[in-house]
Amino acid sequence: MVSLNDLIEELDCTLEDFLDQVTLAIDLLEEGEQEEAVEVLKGLEEDLFDFLGYEEMEEGEGEEEAEEEEEEVEEKKPKKAPAKKAKK
């Protein structure tokens, strides 16, 4: 069984690794090595996506899924009865 302390320590190490990558990218930028810094930042971005559990989607793929979810929500809503006309 994993203790809370072990999980916090693992999280701390992971965050330290992310910070090291940011520091490296800053150092590379200060040295004028933009291409290398961009590569480091792209790697950091991938690491953060993995860490957060995000999945990469094709462009427009998220829009289709959002539309499908909206349709499902609309189907679940009960239909409203037509408005009754006021009696005079």
Solvent accessible surface area in square Angstrom, and as a share of the most:
residue,aa,sasa,rsa
1,M,242,1.08
2,V,95,0.54
3,S,54,0.35
4,L,128,0.64
5,N,106,0.55
6,D,74,0.39
7,L,93,0.46
8,I,96,0.49
9,E,104,0.46
10,E,115,0.52
11,L,78,0.39
12,D,71,0.37
13,C,69,0.41
14,T,35,0.21
15,L,90,0.45
16,E,93,0.42
17,D,82,0.43
18,F,22,0.09
19,L,114,0.57
20,D,91,0.47
21,Q,50,0.22
22,V,54,0.31
23,T,65,0.38
24,L,88,0.44
25,A,2,0.02
26,I,88,0.44
27,D,60,0.31
28,L,24,0.12
29,L,82,0.41
30,E,137,0.61
31,E,119,0.53
32,G,44,0.42
33,E,71,0.32
34,Q,100,0.44
35,E,141,0.63
36,E,82,0.37
37,A,0,0.00
38,V,68,0.39
39,E,109,0.49
40,V,32,0.19
41,L,76,0.38
42,K,107,0.46
43,G,29,0.28
44,L,13,0.07
45,E,88,0.40
46,E,103,0.46
47,D,52,0.27
48,L,66,0.33
49,F,73,0.31
50,D,109,0.57
51,F,90,0.37
52,L,101,0.50
53,G,58,0.55
54,Y,129,0.49
55,E,152,0.68
56,E,155,0.69
57,M,103,0.46
58,E,133,0.60
59,E,180,0.81
60,G,30,0.29
61,E,64,0.29
62,G,32,0.31
63,E,120,0.54
64,E,107,0.48
65,E,77,0.34
66,A,48,0.37
67,E,103,0.46
68,E,101,0.45
69,E,107,0.48
70,E,108,0.48
71,E,102,0.46
72,E,94,0.42
73,V,81,0.46
74,E,114,0.51
75,E,143,0.64
76,K,165,0.70
77,K,122,0.52
78,P,121,0.76
79,K,196,0.83
80,K,193,0.82
81,A,87,0.68
82,P,121,0.76
83,A,101,0.79
84,K,193,0.82
85,K,189,0.80
86,A,97,0.75
87,K,200,0.85
88,K,247,1.04
